[in-house]
Amino acid sequence: MLSIRQSGGKGFFGAWHSDYKRLIHNGRIVIEKSDLIEPWPGLDRPAFFVHSNSPLEKEEYLVHETAGKVVVVDRIDHGDLERGNSQRAMTREFPFGYPLRAGARYFPGVSTPGFLLSVFPLKVQVLPAPFNERRDKLWIQSLASISPDQKSFAYVDSLDDPSNLLVADDNGESRDALPIPIVSLPREPDPKVNPYDRVRAWFDRSYTWQRNAEGKWDVAPIAPVAPENRKTANPLEELFLTEAGGYRNCFNPAHKGCVSGWRQATVAEMNREFGEDYTPPFVYAPVTPRQAFGANAKLLLLRRAHFSGSGYTLFADSTPEKVAAEISRRLEQRKITFVRGDQCPRSEDNRRGDCDALIKSSLGKQGRNGYGLDDAIRGGEPGETVFVMRNLAVVVLPSKNGSTMIATVFREDFSRGDPPSAE
């Protein structure tokens, strides 16, 4: 049977001592010298991952025993170490992928979703990339769940604070991104804990797989927003008033759990609003007139927020001053605590507002504001109004074609505080 043996030897002139491992099968050396050999536990027959560093590249193999004989499996690809878009993501604690289920492991990529490796029989399944040049700004590529037929994959944008779900099929097709209220998963104090276990457990508690109108697998919340609850508040306005409540709504016309009455925007509509050099993938238009903050809604765009996570941007046919006044009025009526950037103490040159102390005292922000929130407040141009609510910051500003933009610039759990130090 297969077994590991620790060996060692002296370096040049006996100046240093190096340890290495050998893989032995029935007394015969199978792998002469390797930096790391690790068994794949939980299998009904022995299998070992073997890793070694050559002068030019890293080499990694899967070795197992079949019918009493040793089979050295093809090299496990690390990708081109000079190209970030093909590299594997590796950690010291999980050098050979993350356990997914018995006989299967997940190998995430640095810039791609990565691949699945299963054994007995051996199978490598490259996961579909759910984004193109425009979509990758959302950066949704961490595996959260696999459909019952093993052909569709749900990805999230963070292993700690997921705020988006996106489903891609093994043929390369994908659904629209589905923004969700930010979820603060417990941070793992032990680096030996599999972070994907937390994400899968959260997904199983919160979402389920179901067929959509086209017969494709898609995700649906286990506790969806009741239609009567959507009638009591304007879903468009909720996006920019409360993070937890607003982002329980979505506007994708192809998803039956989203707000009805929206459609995919046409290229002509996007060209009029954004210009001909920008046609983002997740843009929706109302089927019938919709209003928000006293203005007619024109287009609703889902994209990466300026500084943290993702968020919606609404284009409306009013002036920034009127929209900002309406937002203030809604927040006051709802007794939602907020901080306006233009009401914060000014710096000596009267150009930058310092809201740090006010945000901490009024909104319970833990730790430092960080790059994103500070810049959202301080980096505004004349005519922009920034509103900071709990876990959410939005800005009201004029667009290039005369509309008013209401844009989410920041989504983060304020109660979470700073992440633990890496030291």
C-alpha positions in Angstrom: 0.0 0.0 0.0 1.0 3.7 -0.3 2.8 5.4 2.6 4.8 8.5 3.3 8.3 8.5 4.6 10.2 11.6 5.9 13.7 11.9 4.6 16.5 14.4 4.8 20.0 15.2 3.5 22.7 17.8 3.8 23.2 20.6 1.4 26.4 21.9 -0.2 29.4 21.4 2.0 27.1 20.2 4.8 26.2 23.8 5.6 22.4 23.2 5.9 20.0 20.4 6.3 16.9 19.9 4.2 13.9 17.7 4.8 11.8 16.2 2.1 9.2 13.4 1.7 9.1 10.2 -0.3 6.0 8.2 -1.4 6.4 4.5 -1.0 4.3 1.7 -2.4 4.9 -1.8 -1.0 8.6 -0.9 -0.3 9.2 0.6 -3.7 9.9 4.3 -4.1 7.2 6.0 -6.2 8.1 9.6 -5.6 11.8 10.1 -4.8 11.8 13.6 -3.4 8.9 16.0 -2.7 8.4 19.1 -0.6 4.9 18.1 0.5 2.8 15.0 0.3 -0.6 15.0 1.8 -3.3 12.2 1.9 -6.8 12.8 0.6 -8.9 11.7 3.5 -12.3 10.2 3.4 -11.8 8.0 0.4 -12.3 4.2 0.1 -8.8 3.8 -1.3 -5.5 5.7 -0.7 -4.8 8.8 -2.7 -2.1 11.4 -2.2 -1.4 14.9 -3.4 2.3 15.5 -4.2 3.8 18.9 -4.5 7.4 19.9 -5.3 9.2 23.0 -6.5 11.5 22.7 -9.5 13.9 25.5 -10.5 11.4 26.7 -13.2 7.9 25.8 -11.9 5.8 24.2 -9.3 4.7 20.7 -10.0 1.7 18.9 -8.4 0.3 15.5 -8.9 -2.4 13.2 -7.6 -1.2 9.6 -7.0 -3.5 6.8 -6.1 -3.7 3.0 -6.0 -6.0 1.0 -8.3 -6.2 -2.8 -8.4 -3.0 -3.0 -6.4 -1.0 -0.8 -8.8 0.0 2.8 -8.4 -1.3 5.3 -10.9 0.4 8.7 -11.2 -2.3 11.1 -12.3 -1.7 14.0 -14.7 -0.2 17.1 -13.3 -2.6 19.4 -11.5 -2.4 22.7 -13.3 -1.3 25.8 -11.3 -1.8 28.0 -14.4 0.8 30.3 -15.8 2.6 31.9 -12.9 3.3 35.0 -15.0 -0.3 35.6 -15.8 -2.7 36.5 -13.0 -5.8 35.5 -15.0 -4.8 31.8 -14.9 -3.2 31.4 -11.5 -4.7 29.3 -8.8 -5.5 30.8 -5.4 -3.4 28.9 -2.8 -3.0 29.1 1.0 -0.6 27.4 3.4 -3.5 25.6 5.2 -5.2 24.4 2.0 -2.4 23.8 -0.6 -4.5 21.1 -2.4 -7.8 22.8 -2.7 -10.8 23.1 -0.4 -12.9 20.0 0.5 -16.3 20.2 -1.2 -17.8 16.8 -0.6 -16.5 13.2 -0.3 -14.1 12.7 -3.2 -14.3 16.3 -4.5 -12.3 19.5 -3.9 -12.6 23.1 -5.1 -9.6 24.9 -6.5 -10.4 28.6 -6.8 -8.4 30.8 -9.2 -6.9 34.2 -8.5 -8.9 35.8 -11.3 -11.3 33.0 -12.3 -13.8 30.8 -10.5 -11.2 27.9 -10.8 -12.1 24.2 -11.1 -13.4 21.2 -9.3 -11.4 18.0 -9.0 -13.0 14.7 -8.2 -11.5 11.2 -8.0 -12.6 7.6 -8.6 -13.2 8.3 -11.4 -10.9 11.2 -11.9 -12.6 14.3 -13.3 -11.5 17.9 -13.7 -14.3 20.4 -14.2 -13.4 24.0 -15.1 -16.0 26.3 -13.7 -17.6 28.8 -16.1 -16.5 32.4 -15.8 -19.7 34.5 -15.3 -18.4 37.8 -16.5 -17.0 39.6 -19.5 -14.8 42.7 -19.6 -17.7 44.9 -18.3 -19.1 42.4 -15.8 -15.8 41.6 -14.0 -16.0 44.9 -12.2 -18.6 43.2 -9.9 -16.0 40.5 -9.2 -18.5 37.7 -8.4 -16.5 34.5 -8.6 -16.4 32.7 -5.3 -18.3 29.4 -5.4 -21.3 29.3 -3.0 -23.4 26.4 -4.3 -23.9 23.9 -7.1 -27.3 23.1 -8.7 -28.8 19.6 -8.3 -27.7 18.6 -11.8 -24.2 19.8 -11.1 -24.3 22.0 -14.2 -25.1 25.4 -12.8 -23.0 27.3 -10.2 -23.9 30.1 -7.8 -21.1 32.6 -7.1 -20.8 35.4 -4.5 -18.6 38.4 -4.4 -17.1 37.9 -0.9 -16.3 35.1 1.5 -16.9 37.4 4.5 -19.6 39.9 3.4 -21.4 38.6 0.3 -23.6 41.2 -1.3 -24.2 39.6 -4.7 -25.3 36.3 -6.2 -24.8 35.2 -9.8 -25.6 31.9 -11.5 -23.6 30.6 -14.4 -24.1 27.4 -16.4 -21.4 25.1 -17.6 -22.1 26.1 -21.2 -21.0 29.7 -20.4 -24.5 31.3 -20.1 -25.2 33.3 -16.9 -28.1 35.0 -15.2 -28.1 38.7 -14.2 -26.4 39.4 -10.9 -28.8 39.4 -8.0 -27.8 41.9 -5.3 -28.7 41.0 -1.8 -28.5 42.7 1.6 -24.9 42.4 2.9 -24.4 39.3 5.0 -21.7 39.4 7.6 -20.5 35.9 8.0 -18.6 35.1 11.2 -14.9 35.7 10.6 -12.9 32.6 11.1 -10.3 33.0 13.8 -8.5 29.8 12.7 -7.0 29.9 9.2 -7.3 26.1 9.1 -11.1 26.5 8.9 -12.5 26.1 5.3 -14.0 29.5 4.5 -16.2 28.0 1.8 -18.0 25.9 4.4 -19.4 29.2 5.9 -20.6 30.4 2.5 -22.3 27.1 1.6 -24.0 26.9 5.0 -25.3 30.4 4.7 -26.6 29.7 1.1 -28.4 26.6 2.3 -30.1 28.5 5.0 -31.1 31.4 2.8 -31.5 30.2 -0.8 -32.7 27.3 -2.8 -32.3 26.1 -6.3 -35.4 26.1 -8.6 -36.1 26.1 -12.3 -36.9 29.4 -13.9 -39.4 30.1 -16.7 -36.9 28.9 -19.3 -36.3 25.7 -17.4 -32.8 26.7 -16.2 -31.6 26.4 -12.7 -31.7 29.6 -10.7 -31.5 30.7 -7.1 -34.5 31.9 -5.0 -34.6 33.2 -1.4 -36.2 30.8 1.0 -38.0 33.7 2.7 -38.9 36.1 -0.3 -40.4 39.5 0.1 -44.2 39.2 0.4 -46.0 41.2 -2.4 -48.1 43.0 0.2 -44.9 44.3 1.9 -43.7 45.8 -1.4 -47.0 47.7 -1.7 -46.4 49.6 1.5 -43.1 51.1 0.4 -41.6 52.3 -2.9 -39.0 49.6 -3.8 -37.0 52.2 -5.8 -36.8 54.6 -2.8 -36.0 51.8 -0.4 -32.8 51.1 -2.3 -31.4 54.5 -1.2 -32.9 54.6 2.3 -32.1 51.3 4.0 -29.5 48.7 3.0 -31.1 45.7 4.7 -34.6 46.6 3.5 -33.8 48.1 0.1 -31.6 45.3 -1.2 -34.2 42.6 -0.5 -35.7 44.0 -3.8 -34.3 43.2 -7.2 -35.4 44.4 -10.7 -34.3 41.7 -13.1 -37.3 41.0 -15.3 -36.2 37.4 -15.9 -36.2 36.5 -12.1 -39.7 35.8 -10.8 -38.7 36.9 -7.3 -37.9 40.4 -8.3 -40.1 43.5 -8.5 -42.4 43.3 -11.6 -42.8 46.0 -14.1 -39.3 46.3 -15.3 -37.5 45.2 -18.5 -34.0 45.2 -20.0 -33.0 48.6 -21.2 -32.4 48.9 -25.0 -29.1 49.9 -26.5 -30.7 53.2 -27.7 -31.8 54.0 -24.2 -28.4 53.3 -22.8 -26.7 55.3 -25.5 -28.8 58.3 -24.7 -28.0 58.2 -21.0 -24.4 56.9 -20.9 -23.0 57.7 -24.4 -22.2 55.2 -27.1 -19.0 54.0 -25.5 -20.6 52.4 -22.5 -23.3 49.7 -22.6 -23.2 47.9 -19.2 -25.0 44.5 -18.8 -27.4 45.1 -15.9 -29.6 48.1 -16.9 -33.3 48.1 -16.4 -36.1 50.4 -17.5 -39.7 50.7 -16.2 -42.4 49.2 -18.3 -44.8 51.9 -17.1 -43.9 55.2 -15.4 -42.4 54.9 -12.0 -41.4 57.6 -9.5 -38.8 58.0 -6.8 -38.3 61.0 -4.6 -40.7 63.1 -6.7 -39.0 62.3 -10.0 -39.8 60.0 -12.9 -37.4 57.0 -13.1 -35.6 56.6 -16.4 -33.0 53.8 -16.0 -31.8 51.7 -13.1 -28.2 50.5 -13.3 -26.5 47.8 -11.2 -22.8 48.1 -11.1 -19.9 48.0 -8.7 -20.3 50.7 -6.1 -17.6 53.4 -6.2 -15.9 52.2 -3.0 -17.4 49.0 -1.5 -19.5 46.2 -2.9 -22.1 46.8 -5.6 -25.1 49.0 -5.8 -27.8 50.5 -7.9 -27.7 53.9 -9.6 -31.0 55.5 -10.6 -31.3 58.1 -13.3 -34.3 60.4 -12.8 -35.7 63.5 -14.5 -35.4 66.0 -11.7 -32.8 68.4 -10.3 -30.2 67.2 -7.8 -31.4 69.8 -5.3 -35.0 68.6 -5.4 -34.1 65.0 -5.1 -31.7 65.6 -2.2 -34.5 67.5 -0.4 -36.9 64.7 -0.9 -34.4 62.1 0.4 -33.9 64.2 3.5 -37.6 64.5 4.0 -38.1 60.7 3.6 -35.4 59.9 6.1 -36.8 62.4 8.6 -40.3 61.0 8.2 -39.1 57.5 8.7 -36.9 58.5 11.6 -33.9 57.0 9.9 -30.7 58.4 11.3 -28.4 59.9 8.7 -25.4 62.2 8.2 -25.3 64.6 5.2 -21.8 65.2 3.9 -22.4 68.9 3.3 -23.4 69.4 6.9 -20.2 68.0 8.4 -17.5 70.3 9.9 -15.4 71.7 7.1 -11.6 71.5 6.9 -9.5 74.7 7.1 -9.6 75.2 3.3 -13.4 74.7 3.5 -13.3 72.1 0.8 -13.5 68.8 2.6 -16.0 67.7 5.2 -14.8 65.8 8.2 -17.7 63.4 9.2 -15.7 60.8 11.0 -16.8 61.6 14.6 -20.3 62.3 13.5 -20.7 59.0 11.7 -19.3 57.1 14.7 -21.5 58.9 17.2 -24.7 59.0 15.1 -24.6 55.7 13.3 -22.5 53.5 15.5 -19.8 52.9 13.0 -17.1 50.6 14.5 -13.5 51.1 13.8 -12.1 53.4 11.2 -14.2 54.7 8.3 -11.7 53.4 5.8 -10.7 54.6 2.4 -14.1 54.1 0.8 -16.4 55.9 3.1 -14.0 58.8 3.8 -13.6 59.4 0.1 -17.3 59.1 -0.6 -17.8 62.0 1.8 -14.7 64.1 1.1 -14.2 63.6 -2.6 -17.5 65.0 -3.7 -17.7 67.7 -6.4 -19.8 70.9 -6.1 -23.4 70.1 -6.5 -23.1 66.6 -5.0 -24.9 65.6 -1.8 -23.8 62.5 0.1 -26.1 60.8 2.5 -24.7 58.3 5.0 -27.1 55.9 6.7 -26.4 52.9 8.7 -24.5 50.4 6.4 -25.2 52.6 3.3 -24.0 55.7 1.6 -25.6 57.3 -1.5 -24.7 60.4 -3.5 -27.1 62.7 -5.5 -25.4 64.4 -8.4 -26.2 65.7 -11.9 -25.5 63.4 -14.9 -23.9 64.4 -18.1 -27.1 64.6 -20.1 -29.1 66.6 -17.6 -30.7 63.8 -15.5 -30.1 63.4 -11.8 -28.2 60.3 -10.6 -28.9 58.7 -7.2 -26.0 56.3 -6.8 -25.0 53.8 -4.1 -21.4 54.5 -3.3 -20.9 52.3 -0.2 -22.4 49.2 1.4 -20.9 47.8 4.5 -21.9 46.4 7.8 -21.1 49.2 10.2 -21.3 47.0 13.3 -18.6 44.7 12.0 -15.6 46.9 12.8 -12.2 46.5 11.3 -11.1 43.1 10.1 -8.5 41.3 12.3 -4.9 42.1 11.7 -3.0 39.7 9.4 -0.1 39.8 11.8 
